[in-house]
């Protein structure tokens, strides 16, 4: 049952959406400025649109489709999801105009341009190493900027610290997944080093948070603990559905922030 849930969350690109919404609510609690229901829906839609656009680009006509379950699913349903994506994009535009102030819409378009640039770069002739690095850095960065932009995290230091936790957790998330995906072949030397650096960053932010902002510190330490356990499970060969479990670790940190992060 749990395995089937994980599979469909990954196939429909809903795992990242859930994480984004929970972290958006958590950061809103820290900032003390409500996003509102419309803002939450815009955040959920925008996150889903970015991840689905990435999947559709990977399986577009003439491309060598990656042999993963989620990519094969989008390859099989390419045309329906293209129309669904266009409908979701139009809906997000309408909701943004209705729900968000003009300045926030403007900065949202800056993020859209960032996503377009990311997809354009991936369309270039790149070696697998460069492509992997770009994807592993760009996706967490765009994800964090999107959540932080909507929650207005620049308004206080506690929210900035919590956003750094989200960025470190999101980067470590994709590195953990990369480590798992390369477990049966030669792992690029930079992945374990970067993964270790991500865990150290989470521990540093966690200890800083214990002194400066307890909810942010607890969120960082909880994510680091979950990811370290997942890393050990990968090492002993007992890890399945790594994407869902890694997202669950990030989600857990967001829940801590949402529940105890109110100013």
HUBELNOR-V541294 format. One record per pair of residues at least 4 apart in sequence whose C-alpha atoms are under 7 Angstrom apart, sorted by sequence separation. I is the first residue (numbers start at 1). J is the second residue. D is the distance in whole Angstrom. If there is no record, write none. Layout:
# HUBELNOR-V541294
i=(I | I)
j=(J | J)
d=(D | D)
This chain:
# HUBELNOR-V541294
i=(1 | 2 | 3 | 4 | 5 | 6 | 7 | 8 | 9 | 10 | 14 | 15 | 16 | 17 | 18 | 19 | 20 | 21 | 22 | 23 | 24 | 25 | 26 | 27 | 28 | 35 | 36 | 37 | 38 | 39 | 40 | 41 | 42 | 43 | 44 | 45 | 46 | 47 | 48 | 49 | 50 | 51 | 52 | 53 | 54 | 55 | 56 | 59 | 67 | 68 | 69 | 70 | 71 | 72 | 73 | 74 | 77 | 78 | 79 | 80 | 81 | 82 | 83 | 84 | 85 | 86 | 87 | 88 | 89 | 90 | 91 | 92 | 93 | 94 | 95 | 96 | 100 | 101 | 102 | 103 | 104 | 105 | 106 | 107 | 108 | 109 | 110 | 111 | 112 | 113 | 114 | 115 | 116 | 117 | 118 | 119 | 120 | 126 | 127 | 128 | 129 | 130 | 131 | 132 | 133 | 134 | 135 | 137 | 138 | 139 | 140 | 141 | 142 | 143 | 144 | 145 | 146 | 147 | 148 | 149 | 156 | 157 | 158 | 159 | 160 | 161 | 162 | 163 | 164 | 165 | 166 | 167 | 168 | 169 | 170 | 171 | 172 | 173 | 174 | 175 | 176 | 177 | 178 | 179 | 182 | 183 | 190 | 191 | 192 | 193 | 194 | 195 | 196 | 197 | 198 | 199 | 200 | 201 | 202 | 203 | 204 | 205 | 206 | 207 | 208 | 209 | 210 | 213 | 214 | 215 | 216 | 217 | 218 | 219 | 220 | 221 | 222 | 223 | 224 | 225 | 226 | 227 | 228 | 229 | 230 | 231 | 232 | 233 | 234 | 241 | 242 | 243 | 244 | 245 | 246 | 247 | 248 | 249 | 250 | 251 | 252 | 253 | 254 | 255 | 256 | 257 | 9 | 10 | 28 | 35 | 58 | 66 | 67 | 100 | 126 | 148 | 154 | 182 | 209 | 233 | 234 | 9 | 28 | 59 | 65 | 153 | 154 | 233 | 28 | 58 | 153 | 209 | 210 | 179 | 209 | 96 | 122 | 208 | 206 | 207 | 206 | 59 | 179 | 205 | 206 | 206 | 148 | 205 | 206 | 55 | 59 | 175 | 203 | 56 | 202 | 203 | 21 | 55 | 176 | 202 | 227 | 175 | 203 | 21 | 56 | 144 | 202 | 227 | 21 | 144 | 172 | 226 | 20 | 199 | 141 | 172 | 223 | 17 | 140 | 172 | 223 | 17 | 140 | 168 | 223 | 17 | 140 | 222 | 168 | 169 | 220 | 14 | 137 | 168 | 219 | 13 | 219 | 49 | 165 | 219 | 13 | 136 | 219 | 13 | 136 | 49 | 165 | 215 | 216 | 215 | 45 | 215 | 46 | 215 | 45 | 42 | 42 | 42 | 162 | 169 | 180 | 158 | 161 | 165 | 38 | 11 | 10 | 39 | 38 | 39 | 11 | 177 | 177 | 173 | 169 | 35 | 31 | 24 | 28 | 27 | 31 | 31 | 27 | 20 | 24 | 30 | 31 | 30 | 27 | 19 | 26 | 15 | 22 | 26 | 29 | 19 | 23 | 26 | 30 | 32 | 15 | 19 | 22 | 26 | 29 | 30 | 22 | 25 | 29 | 30 | 29 | 6 | 26 | 6)
j=(5 | 6 | 7 | 8 | 9 | 10 | 11 | 12 | 13 | 14 | 18 | 19 | 20 | 21 | 22 | 23 | 24 | 25 | 26 | 27 | 28 | 29 | 30 | 31 | 32 | 39 | 40 | 41 | 42 | 43 | 44 | 45 | 46 | 47 | 48 | 49 | 50 | 51 | 52 | 53 | 54 | 55 | 56 | 57 | 58 | 59 | 60 | 63 | 71 | 72 | 73 | 74 | 75 | 76 | 77 | 78 | 81 | 82 | 83 | 84 | 85 | 86 | 87 | 88 | 89 | 90 | 91 | 92 | 93 | 94 | 95 | 96 | 97 | 98 | 99 | 100 | 104 | 105 | 106 | 107 | 108 | 109 | 110 | 111 | 112 | 113 | 114 | 115 | 116 | 117 | 118 | 119 | 120 | 121 | 122 | 123 | 124 | 130 | 131 | 132 | 133 | 134 | 135 | 136 | 137 | 138 | 139 | 141 | 142 | 143 | 144 | 145 | 146 | 147 | 148 | 149 | 150 | 151 | 152 | 153 | 160 | 161 | 162 | 163 | 164 | 165 | 166 | 167 | 168 | 169 | 170 | 171 | 172 | 173 | 174 | 175 | 176 | 177 | 178 | 179 | 180 | 181 | 182 | 183 | 186 | 187 | 194 | 195 | 196 | 197 | 198 | 199 | 200 | 201 | 202 | 203 | 204 | 205 | 206 | 207 | 208 | 209 | 210 | 211 | 212 | 213 | 214 | 217 | 218 | 219 | 220 | 221 | 222 | 223 | 224 | 225 | 226 | 227 | 228 | 229 | 230 | 231 | 232 | 233 | 234 | 235 | 236 | 237 | 238 | 245 | 246 | 247 | 248 | 249 | 250 | 251 | 252 | 253 | 254 | 255 | 256 | 257 | 258 | 259 | 260 | 261 | 14 | 15 | 33 | 40 | 63 | 71 | 72 | 105 | 131 | 153 | 159 | 187 | 214 | 238 | 239 | 15 | 34 | 65 | 71 | 159 | 160 | 239 | 35 | 65 | 160 | 216 | 217 | 187 | 217 | 105 | 131 | 217 | 216 | 217 | 217 | 71 | 191 | 217 | 218 | 220 | 163 | 220 | 221 | 71 | 75 | 191 | 220 | 74 | 220 | 221 | 40 | 74 | 195 | 221 | 246 | 195 | 224 | 43 | 78 | 166 | 224 | 249 | 44 | 167 | 195 | 249 | 44 | 224 | 167 | 198 | 249 | 44 | 167 | 199 | 250 | 47 | 170 | 198 | 253 | 48 | 171 | 253 | 201 | 202 | 253 | 48 | 171 | 202 | 253 | 48 | 254 | 85 | 202 | 256 | 51 | 174 | 257 | 52 | 175 | 89 | 205 | 256 | 257 | 257 | 88 | 260 | 92 | 261 | 92 | 92 | 95 | 96 | 216 | 223 | 234 | 213 | 216 | 220 | 95 | 70 | 70 | 99 | 99 | 100 | 73 | 242 | 243 | 246 | 250 | 151 | 153 | 147 | 151 | 151 | 155 | 156 | 153 | 147 | 151 | 158 | 159 | 159 | 159 | 247 | 254 | 244 | 251 | 255 | 258 | 250 | 254 | 257 | 261 | 263 | 247 | 251 | 254 | 258 | 261 | 262 | 255 | 258 | 262 | 263 | 263 | 241 | 261 | 244)
d=(6 | 6 | 6 | 6 | 6 | 6 | 6 | 6 | 6 | 6 | 6 | 6 | 6 | 6 | 6 | 6 | 6 | 6 | 6 | 6 | 6 | 6 | 7 | 6 | 6 | 5 | 6 | 6 | 6 | 6 | 6 | 6 | 6 | 6 | 6 | 6 | 6 | 6 | 6 | 6 | 6 | 6 | 6 | 6 | 6 | 6 | 6 | 6 | 7 | 6 | 6 | 6 | 6 | 6 | 6 | 5 | 6 | 6 | 7 | 6 | 6 | 6 | 6 | 6 | 6 | 6 | 6 | 6 | 6 | 6 | 6 | 6 | 6 | 6 | 6 | 5 | 6 | 6 | 6 | 6 | 6 | 6 | 7 | 7 | 6 | 6 | 6 | 6 | 6 | 6 | 6 | 6 | 6 | 6 | 6 | 6 | 7 | 6 | 6 | 6 | 6 | 6 | 6 | 6 | 6 | 6 | 6 | 6 | 6 | 6 | 6 | 6 | 6 | 6 | 6 | 6 | 6 | 6 | 6 | 7 | 7 | 6 | 6 | 6 | 6 | 6 | 6 | 6 | 6 | 6 | 6 | 6 | 6 | 6 | 7 | 6 | 6 | 6 | 6 | 6 | 6 | 6 | 6 | 6 | 7 | 7 | 6 | 6 | 6 | 6 | 6 | 6 | 6 | 6 | 6 | 6 | 6 | 6 | 6 | 6 | 6 | 6 | 6 | 7 | 6 | 5 | 5 | 6 | 6 | 6 | 6 | 6 | 6 | 6 | 6 | 6 | 6 | 6 | 6 | 6 | 6 | 6 | 6 | 6 | 6 | 6 | 6 | 6 | 6 | 6 | 6 | 6 | 6 | 6 | 7 | 6 | 6 | 7 | 6 | 6 | 6 | 6 | 6 | 6 | 6 | 5 | 5 | 6 | 6 | 6 | 7 | 6 | 6 | 6 | 6 | 5 | 7 | 5 | 5 | 5 | 5 | 5 | 6 | 5 | 7 | 5 | 6 | 5 | 6 | 6 | 6 | 6 | 5 | 7 | 4 | 7 | 7 | 7 | 7 | 6 | 4 | 7 | 7 | 6 | 6 | 5 | 7 | 6 | 5 | 6 | 5 | 6 | 7 | 7 | 5 | 6 | 6 | 7 | 7 | 7 | 7 | 6 | 7 | 7 | 7 | 7 | 6 | 7 | 6 | 6 | 6 | 6 | 7 | 6 | 7 | 5 | 5 | 5 | 7 | 7 | 6 | 6 | 5 | 6 | 6 | 6 | 6 | 6 | 7 | 7 | 7 | 7 | 7 | 6 | 4 | 6 | 7 | 6 | 7 | 6 | 7 | 6 | 6 | 7 | 7 | 7 | 7 | 7 | 6 | 5 | 7 | 6 | 7 | 5 | 6 | 6 | 7 | 6 | 5 | 7 | 6 | 6 | 7 | 6 | 7 | 5 | 6 | 6 | 5 | 7 | 7 | 6 | 6 | 6 | 6 | 6 | 6 | 6 | 5 | 6 | 7 | 7 | 7 | 6 | 6 | 7 | 6 | 6 | 6 | 7 | 6 | 7 | 7 | 7 | 6 | 7 | 5 | 5 | 5 | 6 | 7 | 5 | 6 | 4 | 6 | 5 | 6 | 6 | 5 | 6 | 7 | 7 | 7 | 6)
